[in-house]
Amino acid sequence: MRVFIKKFNVEMQIKNNGLEFEVRNSKDEHLGDLVVTKTQLIWCEGKTQPKNGKAISWEDFIQYMNGL
């Protein structure tokens, strides 16, 4: 798996625009983007725009991960 930061605004705290990570598999095929904001994480499969991506709040994400 290869993960790239597509946009990087250097600040200590994530702001509204957040950070966008490009995710590629080991064959360098684009799988999607992960947008991390101060309120949620958004998975954008393929060429999906963040407004159409699958979002999860930080609270729900933490509960999900702790339940594994």
N, C-alpha and C positions, 0 to 999 in steps of 0.2 A: 504494500500500500504506500502511496506517495501522497503527501499532503503539503499544499503550498499556501502561504498567506497571499491573498490577492490584493488586499488593501491593508495598509498598516499605518495608522495614525498613532504616533508615539505619545501616549499619555498613561498615567498610572491607573486611571479608572476608565472602564469601557463606557462610551457615550451612546447616545441614541442610535447613531449609524452603525455602531458595532464594528466587529472584525469579520472579514469574509475569508474562509479557507476553501481552496480548490482541492478536491479529493480525486485522485487517480489510482487505478489499480497498478499491479506490477508490470503490466503490458503498456503502461502509459495511456490507457483509455480513460477519458473523463467520465467519472461516475456522477459527480454533482458538486454542489457547494454547500458548506455549512456556514451560516451567518450566526454569530454570537453577539447578542445585544445585552444591555443591562437588565432587560426584563424577560428575555426568552432566547431559545435556540431554534433556528429555522433550517430544516433540511430541504434543499432545492435539488431534486433529482434531475440529472441531465442538464438541460438548458432552462429549467424552470426559474422564473423570477421570484425573489423573496416574497412578494405579495401573494403568490400562488403556491408557496412552499408549505411544508408541514411544520407547524410550530408547536413547541412545548414550553411551558413556563419553567423557570428554574426550580420552583417548588415541586412541580410534577416530575421533572427530570431527576431531582435528588431522590424523591420517593421511589421512582422506578428503579434507579441504580441501587439503592439500598435494599430493595426487595429481591435482587438477583441472588 
